[in-house]
Amino acid sequence: MPSPNRRSFLKAVGIIGTSISVAGCSEIGSTESSESLPAGSVKFHNDDSVPHEISVEVLNVGTMRGERIDGHYTVTGTPDVAVFQRNLTATVVLEPGEIRTYESVFESEVWYDIRFTLDDKYPGEDSARTIFKPVRPSAETPGRILTGRVWDGGEFSWAIGPDNS
């Protein structure tokens, strides 16, 4: 089963702005395909030996990257278009070794102020908060995806970049 697209992701998490667990179908997020993920995709990894709940929340959207405050960058400016992910909150529960991928979740070309939580706890500014702007793929620019990962031992980190699993 290929990775779900943005519409499937939003359907899986329910109404935008509510936090709902998307645990379930173990085939969601199959990474056996050699194709790169489209820009704006979200990937969750659990490399730990116990299950974990990872939540991602959009705190703000903007047209440009702002200044660094309290250990993280902010976003500023008002987008000219409606950004449907403005109030997105989603939660996944991952079994040990599980990877889930959701394609094209963030489709607007704006800056997103993102916060992760791990098992209902906020790991801290450096490891759990970032800004993210999906860049559309072109000959010069690969698509950027947002990844949240729990490492062996329970440490959490995020990454932004091309799909490199």
TORFIRO-303417 format. One record per atom (N, C-alpha, C, O): residue in three letters; y, x, z. Coordinates in nm, 4 decimals, padded with zeros to 6 digits. Atoms other than C-alpha are relative to their C-alpha. Layout:
N
- ala:Y:X:Z
...
***
This chain:
165
- met:-00.1173:00.0841:00.0000
- met:00.0000:00.0000:00.0000
- met:00.1233:00.0885:00.0000
- met:00.1389:00.1682:00.0925
- pro:-00.1184:-00.0850:00.0013
- pro:00.3301:00.1641:-00.0996
- pro:00.0946:-00.0380:00.1129
- pro:00.0840:-00.1457:00.1716
- ser:-00.0983:00.0252:-00.1050
- ser:00.6149:00.1909:00.1470
- ser:00.0811:-00.1236:-00.0346
- ser:00.1144:-00.1446:-00.1512
- pro:-00.0790:00.1189:00.0270
- pro:00.8076:-00.1345:00.1851
- pro:00.1420:00.0372:-00.0403
- pro:00.1928:00.1435:-00.0048
- asn:-00.1387:-00.0241:00.0370
- asn:01.1503:-00.1622:00.0337
- asn:00.0924:-00.0562:00.1065
- asn:00.0454:-00.1055:00.2091
- arg:-00.0994:00.0433:-00.0983
- arg:01.4714:-00.2552:00.2163
- arg:-00.0214:-00.1454:00.0387
- arg:-00.0161:-00.1789:00.1571
- arg:00.0180:00.1416:-00.0299
- arg:01.4079:-00.6299:00.1868
- arg:-00.1208:-00.0216:00.0907
- arg:-00.1143:-00.1016:00.1840
- ser:00.1188:00.0113:-00.0841
- ser:01.0586:-00.5923:00.3355
- ser:00.0284:00.0505:00.1401
- ser:-00.0186:-00.0077:00.2379
- phe:-00.0355:-00.0542:-00.1320
- phe:01.1997:-00.3789:00.6186
- phe:00.0791:-00.1025:00.0791
- phe:00.0476:-00.1300:00.1949
- leu:-00.0828:00.0961:-00.0701
- leu:01.4649:-00.6345:00.7053
- leu:-00.0803:-00.1243:00.0376
- leu:-00.0574:-00.1835:00.1431
- lys:00.0861:00.1126:-00.0324
- lys:01.2051:-00.9110:00.6897
- lys:-00.0912:00.0357:00.1179
- lys:-00.1161:-00.0477:00.2049
- ala:00.0897:-00.0430:-00.1073
- ala:00.9743:-00.7073:00.9172
- ala:00.0698:00.0041:00.1344
- ala:00.0087:-00.0294:00.2359
- val:-00.0700:-00.0089:-00.1271
- val:01.2413:-00.6542:01.1825
- val:00.0706:-00.1290:00.0372
- val:00.1261:-00.1401:00.1465
- gly:-00.0607:00.1289:-00.0316
- gly:01.3712:-01.0092:01.1621
- gly:00.1469:-00.0013:-00.0350
- gly:00.1907:00.0710:-00.1245
- ile:-00.1416:00.0168:00.0273
- ile:01.7343:-01.1073:01.1682
- ile:00.0745:00.1267:00.0399
- ile:00.0522:00.1811:00.1481
- ile:-00.0790:-00.1185:-00.0302
- ile:01.9756:-00.8156:01.1514
- ile:00.0813:-00.0253:00.1264
- ile:00.1408:-00.1317:00.1436
- gly:-00.0771:00.0115:-00.1223
- gly:02.1354:-00.7537:01.4873
- gly:-00.0865:-00.0348:00.1197
- gly:-00.0376:-00.0362:00.2327
- thr:00.0899:00.0239:-00.1121
- thr:01.8323:-00.8404:01.6966
- thr:-00.1037:00.1092:00.0019
- thr:-00.1450:00.1602:-00.1023
- ser:00.0988:-00.1051:-00.0151
- ser:01.5888:-00.5914:01.8316
- ser:-00.1382:-00.0626:00.0070
- ser:-00.1680:-00.1396:00.0983
- ile:00.1338:00.0546:00.0067
- ile:01.2329:-00.6753:01.7351
- ile:-00.0960:00.1139:-00.0306
- ile:-00.0668:00.1988:-00.1148
- ser:00.1000:-00.1023:00.0263
- ser:00.9252:-00.4567:01.7445
- ser:-00.0624:-00.0241:-00.1359
- ser:-00.0928:-00.1381:-00.1713
- val:00.0657:00.0134:00.1288
- val:00.7775:-00.3867:01.4028
- val:-00.1371:00.0649:00.0035
- val:-00.1863:00.1124:-00.0988
- ala:00.1359:-00.0523:-00.0093
- ala:00.4428:-00.2670:01.5326
- ala:-00.0910:-00.0914:-00.0785
- ala:-00.0660:-00.2115:-00.0892
- gly:00.0928:00.0839:00.0749
- gly:00.1542:-00.3857:01.3248
- gly:-00.0664:00.0775:-00.1096
- gly:-00.1312:00.1789:-00.0837
- cys:00.0685:-00.0529:00.1180
- cys:00.0338:-00.3004:00.9761
- cys:-00.0021:00.1521:-00.0004
- cys:00.1022:00.2165:-00.0111
- ser:00.0102:-00.1454:-00.0077
- ser:-00.0964:00.0533:00.9949
- ser:00.0242:00.0661:-00.1343
- ser:00.0436:00.1875:-00.1399
- glu:-00.0245:-00.0588:00.1304
- glu:-00.0484:00.1015:00.6212
- glu:00.1471:00.0108:-00.0329
- glu:00.1833:00.0772:-00.1301
- ile:-00.1429:-00.0146:00.0230
- ile:00.3283:00.0631:00.6438
- ile:00.0345:00.1463:00.0177
- ile:-00.0030:00.2085:00.1171
- gly:-00.0423:-00.1380:-00.0114
- gly:00.4752:00.4007:00.5781
- gly:-00.1023:00.0994:-00.0498
- gly:-00.0997:00.2153:-00.0084
- ser:00.0960:-00.0933:00.0572
- ser:00.1876:00.5524:00.3845
- ser:00.0741:00.1162:-00.0636
- ser:00.1686:00.0962:-00.1398
- thr:-00.0691:-00.1177:00.0531
- thr:00.2881:00.9065:00.2990
- thr:-00.0874:00.0756:-00.0984
- thr:-00.0646:00.1940:-00.1230
- glu:00.0894:-00.0658:00.0933
- glu:00.0111:00.9807:00.0502
- glu:00.0619:00.0157:-00.1383
- glu:00.0124:00.0943:-00.2189
- ser:-00.0648:-00.0079:00.1294
- ser:00.2443:00.9318:-00.2463
- ser:00.0737:00.1329:-00.0134
- ser:00.1309:00.1840:00.0829
- ser:-00.0707:-00.1254:00.0240
- ser:00.3859:01.2453:-00.4058
- ser:00.1456:-00.0251:-00.0381
- ser:00.2229:00.0698:-00.0518
- glu:-00.1369:00.0317:00.0374
- glu:00.7064:01.0630:-00.4983
- glu:00.0931:00.0157:00.1201
- glu:00.0541:-00.0104:00.2340
- ser:-00.0996:-00.0114:-00.1059
- ser:01.0217:01.1327:-00.2988
- ser:00.0486:-00.1381:00.0387
- ser:00.0470:-00.2308:-00.0422
- leu:-00.0560:00.1266:-00.0467
- leu:01.1692:00.8552:-00.0899
- leu:00.1398:-00.0183:-00.0558
- leu:00.2120:00.0794:-00.0759
- pro:-00.1370:00.0229:00.0465
- pro:01.4851:00.6889:-00.2176
- pro:00.1008:00.0253:00.1115
- pro:00.0682:00.0179:00.2299
- ala:-00.1084:-00.0209:-00.0968
- ala:01.8168:00.7650:-00.0497
- ala:00.0130:-00.1219:00.0889
- ala:-00.0057:-00.2351:00.0442
- gly:-00.0193:00.1091:-00.0941
- gly:01.8814:00.5578:00.2602
- gly:-00.1272:-00.0475:00.0675
- gly:-00.1252:-00.1463:00.1409
- ser:00.1267:00.0369:-00.0642
- ser:01.5173:00.5421:00.3681
- ser:-00.0028:00.0510:00.1437
- ser:00.0715:00.1421:00.1803
- val:00.0163:-00.0389:-00.1398
- val:01.4112:00.5714:00.7321
- val:-00.1464:00.0318:00.0223
- val:-00.2347:-00.0422:-00.0210
- lys:00.1370:-00.0415:-00.0289
- lys:01.1027:00.7565:00.8517
- lys:-00.0114:00.0268:00.1491
- lys:00.0772:00.0874:00.2094
- phe:00.0291:-00.0221:-00.1408
- phe:00.9521:00.7596:01.2006
- phe:-00.1322:00.0741:00.0113
- phe:-00.2299:00.0354:-00.0527
- his:00.1215:-00.0793:-00.0244
- his:00.6933:01.0196:01.3170
- his:-00.0317:-00.0021:00.1487
- his:00.0582:00.0009:00.2328
- asn:00.0423:-00.0223:-00.1379
- asn:00.4899:01.0346:01.6349
- asn:-00.1057:00.1095:-00.0021
- asn:-00.2222:00.0831:-00.0318
- asp:00.0917:-00.1141:-00.0047
- asp:00.3323:01.3800:01.6686
- asp:-00.0567:00.0208:00.1404
- asp:-00.1305:00.1165:00.1636
- asp:00.0474:-00.0118:-00.1366
- asp:00.2619:01.3245:02.0389
- asp:-00.1403:-00.0609:00.0129
- asp:-00.1888:-00.1268:-00.0791
- ser:00.1365:00.0485:-00.0220
- ser:-00.0781:01.2374:02.1870
- ser:-00.0037:-00.1385:00.0657
- ser:-00.1118:-00.1910:00.0926
- val:-00.0080:00.1344:-00.0573
- val:00.0422:00.9056:02.3358
- val:00.0922:-00.0870:-00.0860
- val:00.1774:-00.0338:-00.1571
- pro:-00.0885:00.0887:00.0776
- pro:00.2074:00.5974:02.1774
- pro:00.1443:00.0100:00.0493
- pro:00.1696:00.0390:00.1662
- his:-00.1424:00.0009:-00.0352
- his:00.5879:00.5820:02.1704
- his:00.0714:-00.1115:-00.0742
- his:00.0315:-00.1515:-00.1836
- glu:-00.0871:00.0995:00.0599
- glu:00.8532:00.3215:02.0983
- glu:00.1303:00.0700:-00.0378
- glu:00.1966:00.1294:00.0473
- ile:-00.1245:-00.0603:00.0479
- ile:01.1441:00.4445:01.8853
- ile:00.0891:-00.1126:-00.0505
- ile:00.0465:-00.1961:-00.1302
- ser:-00.0976:00.0979:00.0468
- ser:01.4550:00.2328:01.8352
- ser:00.1130:00.0729:-00.0705
- ser:00.1498:00.1841:-00.0328
- val:-00.1155:-00.0523:00.0717
- val:01.7378:00.2947:01.5910
- val:00.1045:-00.1112:-00.0020
- val:00.0734:-00.2276:-00.0268
- glu:-00.1087:00.0978:-00.0071
- glu:02.0759:00.1246:01.6229
- glu:00.1216:00.0534:-00.0735
- glu:00.1592:00.1694:-00.0568
- val:-00.1257:-00.0344:00.0650
- val:02.3844:00.1278:01.4032
- val:00.1120:-00.0401:00.0946
- val:00.1271:-00.1576:00.1280
- leu:-00.1104:00.0257:-00.0927
- leu:02.6851:00.1603:01.6336
- leu:00.1307:-00.0311:-00.0714
- leu:00.2143:-00.1052:-00.0199
- asn:-00.1242:00.0179:00.0741
- asn:02.9572:00.1688:01.3682
- asn:-00.0224:00.0442:-00.1438
- asn:-00.1163:00.1184:-00.1728
- val:-00.0008:-00.0482:00.1381
- val:03.0217:00.2157:00.9966
- val:00.1423:00.0386:-00.0355
- val:00.2378:-00.0151:00.0206
- gly:-00.1325:-00.0439:00.0406
- gly:03.3105:00.3913:00.8273
- gly:-00.0019:00.0641:-00.1368
- gly:-00.1081:00.0851:-00.1954
- thr:-00.0115:-00.0598:00.1325
- thr:03.4377:00.5462:00.5075
- thr:00.0020:00.1521:00.0032
- thr:-00.0122:00.2169:-00.1005
- met:-00.0016:-00.1460:-00.0087
- met:03.4593:00.9019:00.6391
- met:-00.0484:00.0469:00.1370
- met:-00.0506:-00.0281:00.2346
- arg:00.0414:-00.0599:-00.1263
- arg:03.3315:01.1341:00.9049
- arg:00.1237:00.0260:00.0840
- arg:00.2243:00.0772:00.0348
- gly:-00.1121:-00.0188:-00.0917
- gly:03.5586:01.1429:01.2081
- gly:-00.0152:00.1282:00.0790
- gly:-00.0911:00.2175:00.0416
- glu:00.0042:-00.1204:-00.0828
- glu:03.6117:01.3991:01.4784
- glu:-00.1205:-00.0006:00.0929
- glu:-00.1868:-00.1030:00.1097
- arg:00.1119:-00.0156:-00.0928
- arg:03.3521:01.5269:01.7231
- arg:00.0467:-00.0368:00.1400
- arg:00.1427:00.0203:00.1918
- ile:-00.0343:00.0475:-00.1344
- ile:03.3635:01.3454:02.0587
- ile:-00.1276:-00.0080:00.0817
- ile:-00.2270:-00.0645:00.0361
- asp:00.1152:00.0056:-00.0914
- asp:03.1223:01.3876:02.3516
- asp:-00.1297:00.0489:-00.0638
- asp:-00.2359:-00.0085:-00.0400
- gly:00.1200:-00.0612:00.0548
- gly:02.8804:01.6026:02.1525
- gly:-00.0509:-00.0571:-00.1304
- gly:-00.1570:-00.0161:-00.1774
- his:00.0444:00.0549:00.1284
- his:02.8572:01.3971:01.8336
- his:00.1213:-00.0376:-00.0842
- his:00.2307:-00.0612:-00.0329
- tyr:-00.1074:00.0418:00.0898
- tyr:03.0627:01.3128:01.5277
- tyr:00.0149:-00.1512:00.0029
- tyr:-00.0790:-00.2226:00.0380
- thr:-00.0280:00.1425:00.0090
- thr:03.2223:00.9706:01.4850
- thr:00.0236:-00.0358:-00.1461
- thr:00.0295:00.0523:-00.2318
- val:-00.0363:00.0452:00.1338
- val:03.2956:00.7608:01.1769
- val:00.1324:-00.0740:00.0096
- val:00.1613:-00.1379:00.1108
- thr:-00.1292:00.0681:00.0021
- thr:03.6380:00.6276:01.0784
- thr:00.0177:-00.0671:-00.1348
- thr:-00.0584:-00.0429:-00.2285
- gly:-00.0318:00.0698:00.1242
- gly:03.7888:00.4062:00.8110
- gly:-00.0759:-00.1307:-00.0111
- gly:-00.1835:-00.1470:00.0464
- thr:00.0608:00.1308:00.0195
- thr:03.7100:00.0514:00.7053
- thr:-00.0535:-00.0103:-00.1421
- thr:00.0227:00.0028:-00.2379
- pro:00.0577:00.0131:00.1343
- pro:03.4677:00.0044:00.4140
- pro:00.0597:-00.1186:-00.0760
- pro:00.0937:-00.2210:-00.0167
- asp:-00.0528:00.1061:00.0853
- asp:03.5924:-00.2046:00.1197
- asp:-00.1016:-00.1113:-00.0228
- asp:-00.0647:-00.2222:-00.0615
- val:00.1067:00.0972:00.0248
- val:03.2577:-00.3844:00.0956
- val:-00.0657:-00.0392:00.1313
- val:-00.0559:00.0323:00.2309
- ala:00.0755:00.0419:-00.1185
- ala:03.0493:-00.5802:00.3442
- ala:-00.1195:00.0929:00.0169
- ala:-00.1891:00.1232:-00.0800
- val:00.1125:-00.0879:-00.0304
- val:02.7936:-00.3548:00.5122
- val:-00.0964:-00.0807:00.0866
- val:-00.0727:-00.1017:00.2056
- phe:00.0915:00.0899:-00.0687
- phe:02.4966:-00.5701:00.6054
- phe:-00.0753:00.0668:00.1145
- phe:-00.1264:-00.0018:00.2030
- gln:00.0694:-00.0716:-00.1065
- gln:02.3444:-00.2991:00.8259
- gln:00.0919:00.0325:00.1174
- gln:00.0521:00.1054:00.2083
- arg:-00.0997:-00.0307:-00.1036
- arg:02.6560:-00.2878:01.0464
- arg:-00.0529:-00.0238:00.1411
- arg:-00.0186:00.0513:00.2323
- asn:00.0507:00.0341:-00.1327
- asn:02.4704:-00.4474:01.3403
- asn:-00.1513:00.0175:00.0099
- asn:-00.2155:-00.0466:00.0931
- leu:00.1448:-00.0179:00.0033
- leu:02.1181:-00.3278:01.2646
- leu:-00.0515:00.0669:00.1268
- leu:00.0007:00.1698:00.1697
- thr:00.0770:-00.0589:-00.1087
- thr:01.8880:-00.2609:01.5585
- thr:-00.1454:-00.0267:-00.0323
- thr:-00.1838:-00.1415:-00.0547
- ala:00.1419:00.0176:00.0321
- ala:01.5191:-00.2013:01.4914
- ala:-00.0834:00.0890:00.0903
- ala:-00.0403:00.1973:00.1298
- thr:00.0907:-00.0722:-00.0881
- thr:01.2261:-00.0864:01.7018
- thr:-00.1378:00.0071:-00.0627
- thr:-00.1882:-00.0922:-00.1152
- val:00.1379:-00.0162:00.0454
- val:00.8891:00.0555:01.5992
- val:-00.0817:00.0598:00.1140
- val:-00.0311:00.1396:00.1930
- val:00.0931:-00.0586:-00.0952
- val:00.5888:00.1347:01.8159
- val:-00.1017:00.0774:-00.0820
- val:-00.1691:00.0218:-00.1687
- leu:00.0878:-00.0876:00.0776
- leu:00.3891:00.4297:01.6851
- leu:-00.1139:00.0522:00.0863
- leu:-00.0937:00.0972:00.1991
- glu:00.1168:-00.0589:-00.0639
- glu:00.0403:00.5338:01.7803
- glu:00.0042:00.1516:-00.0200
- glu:00.0792:00.1991:-00.1053
- pro:00.0031:-00.1454:00.0193
- pro:-00.0360:00.9075:01.8162
- pro:-00.0331:00.0359:-00.1450
- pro:-00.1282:-00.0165:-00.2030
- gly:00.0214:-00.0463:00.1365
- gly:-00.0107:01.0794:01.4776
- gly:00.0477:-00.0951:-00.1084
- gly:00.0324:-00.0648:-00.2267
- glu:-00.0413:00.1002:00.0992
- glu:00.1350:00.7706:01.3062
- glu:00.1374:00.0317:-00.0583
- glu:00.2251:00.0846:00.0099
- ile:-00.1269:-00.0133:00.0714
- ile:00.4159:00.7818:01.0484
- ile:00.0292:-00.1351:-00.0640
- ile:-00.0590:-00.1954:-00.1252
- arg:-00.0436:00.1233:00.0657
- arg:00.6118:00.4758:00.9327
- arg:00.1224:00.0319:-00.0835
- arg:00.2122:00.1040:-00.0400
- thr:-00.1101:-00.0224:00.0917
- thr:00.8464:00.4756:00.6375
- thr:00.0513:-00.1338:-00.0512
- thr:-00.0270:-00.2219:-00.0868
- tyr:-00.0636:00.1189:00.0556
- tyr:01.0929:00.2085:00.5273
- tyr:00.0996:00.0463:-00.1048
- tyr:00.1932:00.1202:-00.0744
- glu:-00.0815:-00.0478:00.1108
- glu:01.2532:00.2586:00.1878
- glu:00.1323:-00.0754:-00.0115
- glu:00.1392:-00.1961:00.0116
- ser:-00.1316:00.0551:00.0356
- ser:01.6207:00.2015:00.1049
- ser:00.0561:-00.0963:00.1033
- ser:00.1096:-00.2011:00.0672
- val:-00.0529:00.0846:-00.1068
- val:01.7186:00.0539:00.4415
- val:00.1530:00.0027:-00.0028
- val:00.2175:-00.1020:00.0040
- phe:-00.1448:-00.0163:00.0009
- phe:02.0735:00.1914:00.4280
- phe:00.0452:00.0142:-00.1446
- phe:00.0345:00.1218:-00.2034
- glu:-00.0354:00.0003:00.1417
- glu:02.2049:00.0958:00.0846
- glu:00.1476:00.0201:-00.0272
- glu:00.1842:00.0625:-00.1368
- ser:-00.1434:-00.0173:00.0213
- ser:02.5810:00.1041:00.1318
- ser:00.0355:00.1479:00.0096
- ser:-00.0158:00.2197:00.0953
- glu:-00.0420:-00.1401:-00.0030
- glu:02.7460:00.4362:00.0563
- glu:00.1189:00.0153:00.0944
- glu:00.2320:00.0402:00.0527
- val:-00.0968:-00.0158:-00.1077
- val:02.9316:00.4514:00.3873
- val:-00.0618:00.0953:00.1013
- val:-00.1785:00.1329:00.0894
- trp:00.0521:-00.0792:-00.1116
- trp:02.8957:00.6643:00.6987
- trp:-00.0490:-00.0971:00.1070
- trp:00.0205:-00.1930:00.1405
- tyr:00.0588:00.0793:-00.1075
- tyr:02.6694:00.5125:00.9663
- tyr:-00.0025:00.0839:00.1272
- tyr:-00.0459:00.1991:00.1246
- asp:00.0112:-00.0635:-00.1315
- asp:02.7014:00.6040:01.3350
- asp:-00.1298:-00.0533:00.0606
- asp:-00.1408:-00.1723:00.0901
- ile:00.1368:00.0378:-00.0366
- ile:02.3369:00.6013:01.4505
- ile:-00.0344:00.0514:00.1394
- ile:00.0018:00.1630:00.1767
- arg:00.0527:-00.0425:-00.1289
- arg:02.1787:00.6108:01.7960
- arg:-00.1484:-00.0369:00.0068
- arg:-00.1880:-00.1481:-00.0280
- phe:00.1427:00.0218:-00.0231
- phe:01.8076:00.6473:01.8710
- phe:-00.0250:-00.0158:00.1490
- phe:00.0479:00.0403:00.2308
- thr:00.0528:-00.0008:-00.1354
- thr:01.6268:00.5561:02.1909
- thr:-00.1504:00.0228:-00.0103
- thr:-00.2138:-00.0154:-00.1086
- leu:00.1432:-00.0288:-00.0068
- leu:01.2788:00.6691:02.2883
- leu:-00.0540:-00.0641:00.1265
- leu:-00.0114:-00.0311:00.2373
- asp:00.0615:00.0701:-00.1135
- asp:01.0691:00.4429:02.5110
- asp:00.1074:-00.0612:00.0913
- asp:00.1015:-00.0491:00.2137
- asp:-00.1104:00.0681:-00.0701
- asp:01.3847:00.2478:02.6095
- asp:00.0922:00.0941:00.0760
- asp:00.1668:00.0496:00.1631
- lys:-00.0896:-00.0962:-00.0646
- lys:01.5629:00.5667:02.7191
- lys:00.0805:00.0726:-00.1078
- lys:00.0322:00.0962:-00.2186
- tyr:-00.0884:-00.0731:00.0903
- tyr:01.8533:00.7464:02.5558
- tyr:-00.0162:00.1494:00.0278
- tyr:00.0262:00.1972:00.1330
- pro:00.0266:-00.1420:-00.0258
- pro:01.7490:01.1131:02.5153
- pro:00.1245:00.0885:00.0108
- pro:00.1134:00.2024:00.0561
- gly:-00.1214:-00.0806:-00.0116
- gly:02.1127:01.2339:02.4979
- gly:00.0688:00.0188:-00.1332
- gly:00.0090:-00.0010:-00.2390
- glu:-00.0840:-00.0097:00.1197
- glu:02.3921:01.3010:02.2510
- glu:-00.0564:00.0901:-00.1091
- glu:-00.0617:00.0499:-00.2253
- asp:00.0452:-00.0940:00.1027
- asp:02.2488:01.6053:02.0745
- asp:-00.1302:-00.0423:-00.0661
- asp:-00.1473:-00.0247:-00.1868
- ser:00.1306:00.0305:00.0555
- ser:01.8961:01.4767:02.0309
- ser:-00.0158:-00.1437:-00.0482
- ser:-00.1171:-00.1760:-00.1101
- ala:00.0218:00.1405:00.0322
- ala:01.9564:01.1048:01.9772
- ala:00.1153:-00.0697:-00.0707
- ala:00.1069:-00.1900:-00.0955
- arg:-00.1125:00.0653:00.0662
- arg:02.2912:01.0406:01.8070
- arg:00.0471:00.0848:-00.1161
- arg:00.0571:00.2071:-00.1060
- thr:-00.0448:-00.0709:00.1193
- thr:02.4121:01.1288:01.4602
- thr:00.0793:-00.0945:-00.0883
- thr:00.0845:-00.2150:-00.0634
- ile:-00.0582:00.0815:00.1058
- ile:02.6107:01.0076:01.1639
- ile:-00.0808:00.0271:-00.1255
- ile:-00.1357:00.1359:-00.1429
- phe:00.0889:-00.0067:00.1161
- phe:02.4342:00.9427:00.8359
- phe:00.0665:-00.0696:-00.1179
- phe:00.1158:-00.1816:-00.1050
- lys:-00.0472:00.0617:00.1236
- lys:02.5491:00.8782:00.4797
- lys:-00.1051:00.0245:-00.1067
- lys:-00.1296:00.1389:-00.1450
- pro:00.0986:-00.0190:00.1055
- pro:02.2825:00.8137:00.2189
- pro:00.0717:00.0381:-00.1300
- pro:00.1650:-00.0300:-00.1727
- val:-00.0582:-00.0452:00.1256
- val:02.3689:01.0034:-00.0970
- val:-00.0962:-00.0409:-00.1105
- val:-00.2153:-00.0104:-00.1044
- arg:00.0853:00.0444:00.1093
- arg:02.2380:00.8510:-00.4150
- arg:-00.0533:00.1203:-00.0775
- arg:00.0202:00.2156:-00.1037
- pro:00.0584:-00.1120:00.0743
- pro:01.9972:01.0784:-00.6033
- pro:00.0666:00.0179:-00.1363
- pro:00.1031:-00.0796:-00.2020
- ser:-00.0488:-00.0347:00.1334
- ser:02.1275:01.2536:-00.9134
- ser:-00.0650:00.1322:-00.0370
- ser:-00.1476:00.1848:00.0376
- ala:00.0577:-00.1270:00.0430
- ala:02.0415:01.5649:-01.1061
- ala:00.0320:00.1114:00.0988
- ala:-00.0473:00.2041:00.1155
- glu:-00.0421:-00.1051:-00.0910
- glu:02.2316:01.7730:-00.8503
- glu:-00.0293:-00.0302:00.1470
- glu:-00.0426:00.0627:00.2267
- thr:00.0078:00.0373:-00.1402
- thr:02.1842:01.5779:-00.5254
- thr:-00.1266:-00.0799:00.0291
- thr:-00.1440:-00.1891:-00.0249
- pro:00.1188:00.0790:-00.0363
- pro:01.8501:01.4718:-00.3753
- pro:00.0397:-00.1124:00.0953
- pro:00.1431:-00.1048:00.1617
- gly:-00.0244:00.1088:-00.0934
- gly:01.8322:01.1472:-00.1803
- gly:-00.0115:00.0489:00.1430
- gly:-00.0913:00.1379:00.1724
- arg:00.0052:-00.0373:-00.1410
- arg:01.8946:01.1757:00.1925
- arg:-00.0668:-00.1127:00.0767
- arg:-00.0365:-00.2303:00.0566
- ile:00.0667:00.0971:-00.0850
- ile:01.6700:01.0038:00.4423
- ile:00.0251:00.0361:00.1457
- ile:00.0580:00.1503:00.1777
- leu:-00.0181:-00.0179:-00.1434
- leu:01.6975:00.9597:00.8188
- leu:-00.1376:-00.0024:00.0646
- leu:-00.2155:-00.0952:00.0425
- thr:00.1310:-00.0102:-00.0640
- thr:01.3990:01.0695:01.0271
- thr:00.0166:00.0119:00.1505
- thr:00.0983:00.0905:00.1986
- gly:00.0104:-00.0123:-00.1445
- gly:01.3278:01.0158:01.3964
- gly:-00.1409:00.0460:00.0332
- gly:-00.2379:-00.0135:-00.0139
- arg:00.1318:-00.0586:-00.0262
- arg:01.0423:01.2252:01.5361
- arg:-00.0198:00.0287:00.1475
- arg:00.0676:00.0829:00.2151
- val:00.0448:-00.0381:-00.1332
- val:00.8585:01.2534:01.8654
- val:-00.0995:00.1138:-00.0201
- val:-00.2008:00.0973:-00.0880
- trp:00.0832:-00.1181:00.0142
- trp:00.7048:01.5991:01.8895
- trp:-00.1125:-00.0004:00.1030
- trp:-00.1083:-00.0753:00.2006
- asp:00.1071:-00.0176:-00.0971
- asp:00.3855:01.6999:02.0672
- asp:00.0643:00.0419:00.1321
- asp:00.1377:00.1406:00.1362
- gly:-00.0632:-00.0264:-00.1292
- gly:00.4871:01.6969:02.4327
- gly:00.1090:-00.0997:00.0339
- gly:00.1613:-00.0977:00.1453
- gly:-00.0949:00.1068:-00.0293
- gly:00.7272:01.4020:02.4014
- gly:00.1453:00.0267:-00.0287
- gly:00.2289:-00.0596:-00.0017
- glu:-00.1396:-00.0284:00.0348
- glu:01.0472:01.5748:02.2834
- glu:00.0384:-00.0809:-00.1242
- glu:-00.0428:-00.0977:-00.2151
- phe:-00.0484:00.0788:00.1130
- phe:01.2579:01.3652:02.0427
- phe:00.1039:00.0794:-00.0777
- phe:00.1819:00.1547:-00.0194
- ser:-00.1062:-00.0568:00.0830
- ser:01.4686:01.4842:01.7493
- ser:00.0190:-00.0880:-00.1233
- ser:-00.0667:-00.1696:-00.1572
- trp:-00.0276:00.0692:00.1245
- trp:01.6276:01.3453:01.4364
- trp:00.0288:00.1040:-00.1068
- trp:00.0588:00.2195:-00.0770
- ala:-00.0314:-00.0886:00.1120
- ala:01.6781:01.4945:01.0921
- ala:00.0561:-00.0849:-00.1133
- ala:00.0226:-00.2025:-00.1273
- ile:-00.0546:00.0637:00.1185
- ile:01.8746:01.4074:00.7799
- ile:-00.0204:00.0968:-00.1148
- ile:00.0131:00.2147:-00.1035
- gly:00.0180:-00.0857:00.1156
- gly:01.7823:01.5418:00.4406
- gly:-00.0940:-00.0614:-00.1004
- gly:-00.1320:-00.1778:-00.0874
- pro:00.0976:00.0502:00.0958
- pro:01.5527:01.5071:00.1442
- pro:-00.1329:-00.0226:00.0705
- pro:-00.1573:00.0329:00.1776
- asp:00.1302:00.0279:-00.0600
- asp:01.2047:01.3760:00.2153
- asp:-00.0844:00.1255:00.0000
- asp:-00.1334:00.1681:-00.1046
- asn:00.0845:-00.1180:-00.0110
- asn:01.0184:01.6790:00.3434
- asn:-00.1042:-00.0206:00.1079
- asn:-00.1649:00.0748:00.1567
- ser:00.0967:00.0410:-00.1023
- ser:00.7972:01.4900:00.5909
- ser:00.0155:00.0857:00.1225
- ser:-00.0570:00.0672:00.2203
***
